Each structure stands twice: as C-alpha cells, then as structure tokens.
Amino acid sequence: MSVATQTLANRWSGLRAWLARAWQPFRPVPLLGWLAAILIAVIIERAVGTPVARALGMSKVPALFGFIIMLKNPGLVFSALLYVLLIYLLPIALVTRLSVRAANQIAGKLIGYSVTLSSLAHLSVLYAALFLWSGESDYRQLVAKLAMIAIITTLSLNVVNGYMGEFSCSHPGFMALGAYGASVLTVTLFVDDNLLGQALLPPALGPFMFPITLIIGGAVAAVGALVVAIPSFRTRGDYLAIISLAFMFIVKSLFENLEVFGGPRGLANQPNYASLTTIFLWTIACIWVINNFVRSTMGKALNAVRDGEMAADAMTVNTRRTKMTAFLFAAFWAGVAGGLLAHVIRYINPDTFGIRKLAEVLAMVYLGGLNAVAGSIVGAVGFVVMSEALRPLEILKWIMIPVLLILLMIFRPTGLIAFKEFEPEKFLRPKVESNDQASSPPKTAGDRQQG
Amino acid sequence: MALLQVDNMTHYFGGLRAVHNYSLQIEPGELRGLIGPNGAGKTTIFNLITGRYTPTEGEIRLDGTSLIGLKPYEIASLGLGRTFQNLRLWRHMTVLEHVKMAHYSKLSYGLSGAFFSTQKRREQEQDTAEEALRLLKRVGADQHADQVVTNLPYGAQRRVELARALAIEPKVLFLDEPTAGMNPEELRQIMEIIRSIHADFGFAIFLIEHRMRFVMELCEIIQTLDFGEVIAEGTPDEIRNDERVIDAYLGKDIEI
C-alpha cells in the first residue's frame, strides 16, 4: 500500500518535472506572443483545416478541439488528436518560440507608450482570433457567445458570493428580469410581433438602441436586487441565501403568469442584435469595470465587510451602503447578461431561468475560484466548453460534470484560481529572458485560519 | 466641556445591568486607563461609546457632537479610533490595504471613480497608499506592507492594527488590551510605540489593560471598574493604594 502510493507520488513528481522542463522554452513568451500564435493557428485552420481533417478521415473540421468527435466515434481518437497537434499545438509552439524576441520588443514598446494602447492591441489580436475561430461554424459561434455571456454572469455572481462573502441564489432571477426587460423593449420597438404589436420605431435604429435596452434591462434587475437587499442586509448569515432563493422562484412564477409577455410559452422574435462583436465588447467592458471596482479601496471594503464587519465599521466603512452597492451592481451585470442571452437564443421562457441555471452559475463561480476575476473567466469558459464537449455523452454528461466538480472540491477546494488579484498590466508586460526570477508570490492565506 | 464627555451612561443587556451610571471626561492629549476584573464591563463601555451598542440611558459627546444614535462608521469618521482585543484584521488583505481601508470616509472619487478608474481615483489611491506607508513606517511595520496579514507574527499584526486605527486621524484613540498575548519583548516595543505616537500625534488615548505594570507606567489617570460601576478614579499611586480596588481584585478578607 505505502509502496504503491510512493511510486505514484514519484511518478507524479516525475511528470511534474517533465512538464516543467517542457515549459522552460516557453517561459519568456509574452502574452502578445501567445495571442499572435493562436491567431496564426486559427488562420492555418481556416486555410487548410478542411483538407487536413478529410485526410485524417474526419468528415469536417472538429468543432471543439476534437472532443466531440472523440466521444462520438472513439475510432477517430487518434485522428482528432493528430489534428489538434498539427493545426493548433505545433504552429502555436513554433510561432511562440520563433517570435519570442519580436513579441517581447513589440510588447515592450506598446506598454512603454501607454497601457490603454497596449490593452487595445492585445484585445484586437484576441478578437481577430476569436472571430476567425468562430467563423468556421455557427456552432462554434454559439459556444463562443455563450462562453462570453457566462463570463459576465459568473463574474457578477463572484462579486456577491466571493468578494462580499454572502451566498446569493437570485442570479437567474436577475438574468430573467434583464432578459425580459431588454426583450420586451426590442420586440415592442423594432419588431412586428403577434404578441407585442407593430414595431414602433424603424428597425434600422435597433442595433444602435440595443446597448440602451440592455442597460435598461440591467437597471430592472438592479431594482429587483433592491427588493432582496433591503430586508436581507439588515442581518448577516443565511438570510440572504433564503430570501434570494425565494426571489428567484417569485420572478420565475411572475413571468409564468404574465400573459402579456407570453406566460409559460415564453417570448420569441428577439431581433438578431447580439453579434459576436457586441457580446465581446460587453464582456470586455464588464471585466474592466468589475476589475476596477474590486481593486479600488471602495471595492476592497467588500472584503473588509466579509472578513470582519465590526472592524470595517470602526474604520469608517459604511458597511450597509457597501453591501447594497455591490449587490445592485452585480444584479445589473446579471441583467445585461440575461439581455444578451435572450438575443443570442432569440427565445426565452421562464423555465430558462430556474434552478438549473442557478446550479450552472454557482458551479462556474466555485469551479473558477472565489474572489478572483481571472478565476471567474477561467471557470466560465471552462465550464461552457466542458459541458459542450461532453454533450455526446448525453445523459452521462450530467453524471460526468458533477463528478468533475466533486473531484475539484477534493483536490482544489477553493477553485482553480482563488483570492488572486487580476492585474492586466502584469500580463501586458514583456518577459525578458534574463529576468529569471524563481520567486513564487507569497501564498495568500486562503487555507490558513487566523487564530 | 471635555473632548470626549460621557454622562451617566447606563446599559442593560435584557435584564442584566452591564454598565451603571458611568461617566468619563477625556481632555485633548490625555492618556487614561480603564482597568477592572474580568467581566467588569470594560469592553462593553468601549462598544457603547463607539456606537456598537446604543446605551439605555446617558449622553455621549465628542467635541460637542452627540454620538447617541450615530452609526459606528459615523462615529469613527468624527475622530474616534479604536483597536480590538482580539485583533480584528481582515485575513485576505495585505498590510497596506488594511491601512488604506481606514481612509475610506475620506475618499471622494465615488462610484464612477471605482468603476471606471478615473484620474481622480488613481491620484487618491496613490495619496492614500503613501499616507498609509508613512503610518506603517511610524509603527515599524512598513517592511510587511505587501504581505497578507495572516502571514505576520503576532506582534507585527498588533502594529498593523494600530496603524489602521491611526489612519482615521483620531482625536481620541481607544485601545482594547493592546498587549494581550504579547511576550515581554513585544510588550516593551508596543509601549514605546504608544508613547511615541501619543507624543507625536497629540491625540487622547483611552486604554483597557490587564497588565497592571503597563497601565501604571503609561497612564496619567486610571478608572477602575467593577460590576459595571466605577469604583475608583485617580492617579496610578492613588489606585494602587485604594481599598476598594484591592478588594475588587483580590476579594475581601483574605488571609495570607
């Protein structure tokens, strides 16, 4: 028994050492290098992807890195892996290695000029790669859109459940308010609909008004949040969890009984305004604003309230206002995410925003990690891609995902990236080869309790 | 009128009378102590004055402003700083962030600044960071500025808490057992720090303490509390020889 565990441990450390050695050549690659390499890999795929896939015996380009093909037809595992290796891994490895110096120089120049310019440059490369990648098929585009909407939802819930340390269950309710708010506006104003009547404004105006309708949807969600916040923030503890869960069900049954908005049959005919670009811009805006907020002293006040409300009070922090603001702010973004979702799927019904949505959002938050913007991004994208990739397993998927979550809870109870500040400036900086500092950052005291 | 004036304050927890007819006058720059056996109501008095509880009866005034009914954060913003008996530090925050947090009420960049990272916000965050570092240097904890507090030794955590309380620019500083759990070396250091910040900043200090030697050396006037009532008030020498104080601590009619 002990021998077996020892060899396992040996093997594990051997694997880790091997991985570290394999990673060594890529350590000086800056983010810009990675993004450029991904862009080039995607261009290669668009150019020669189909012939390569055919030559390897697949009918078309694997949609999600070969996962779906592997699960659907285990005979093609080898071809799918080879495809991923040829189209993605090899080009990325080659380009990053070859462009190290150039990428570092360009990144250095950009950051030297201004942080804004550098971020914009990085984001445009990222957007170009995403645009080309999702241009391959409608399915990919849908996955990309859902993943970005999931980022907004997860990040906003992390503000409450992570940064503020309360347990809120009402996010699907806020999404529903945002989704219905935005949908009712766009459908009434710009679409001839059986339910909501003739278009009141020329449809050509629609895409320009879309951001405003989203903001109104978010505001409706924030008003809903006020209803939850007023009674539940008088005390601490489990009250918010209970009240917010009740709120979610109230919102759901409200829309089930509102025949003007379609009742349980739902609301359809949303115009096709939520393009990849729109969602990308909203997602970036959301990450930027939320990251600004949680890094400011006003946002840090949330952590102070969570870790010691009495001390926060004594240090002049208006705790009640802090909690209310953050809760309404989170609800606003959930509403925006709901509005975007409604215009991606172009159909919503009250059932979309039920307990299953809640389970999904909570899973994404806790998978990614509490109190970390980067964690939420990773968690949201990881969960959406994972649940799409496992789709061929059908009913087994709903066994696999909980099993993966349980494993995560055992091996990384705080989530993938928890209690870490997300500093974009750090990623934008070039990595100089000589700067070989092996100092690991001080461990955040996530697992050490104060006495 | 005194800087901090408490008149005839009484407080009940349900049927239990925790504090009875308590009065206090603190003049600017004074160094005053509050002692008493366990459960005498010392921390309750701190919590009453700092707004954690509202007294059943009585009046509290800081610089002429009545504190009755104000929220703790409002009282703190008026210039009443405090530390806690059991170090209420925020376990995921760095030392610098702790001290910056105490500048909360002075930040004026508002929500738009917090969301969109305006110029004003960056300037104010920069200024508070510098100010916080200055205070940390003052208590000798600046070398830990970027560390998470839970990784620090106990004595350093105490200093961080002190720096945090200084950051609200108090007129009166309440210290709740500043030496609890300290070893003799740390004790000596904290005593020096308290003396020197008191001399430099010139605010009044009101402290609860269990270590008699510490209080007697540090304070000019000492109040003794027993069962929620002041049983003696005076200079260290007077307190040391007061019959009732000895009784409260050692019990009556002891035979050695």
Interface residues (C-beta under 8 A of the other chain):
Chain A: V289 N292 F293 S296 T297 M298 G299 K300 A301 N303 A304 R306 D307 G308 M310 A311 A312 D313 A314 M315 T316 V317 N318 T319 T325 N371 F419 P442 K443 T444 A445 G446 R448 Q449 Q450
Chain B: T50 G51 R52 K71 P72 Y73 A76 S77 G81 R82 F84 L87 R88 L89 W90 R91 H92 M93 E97 K100 M101 A102 H103 Y104 S105 K106 L107 Y109 L111 G113 A114 F115 F116 S117 R121 E125 T128 D146 Q147 V148 V149 T150 N151 R164 A165 A167 I168
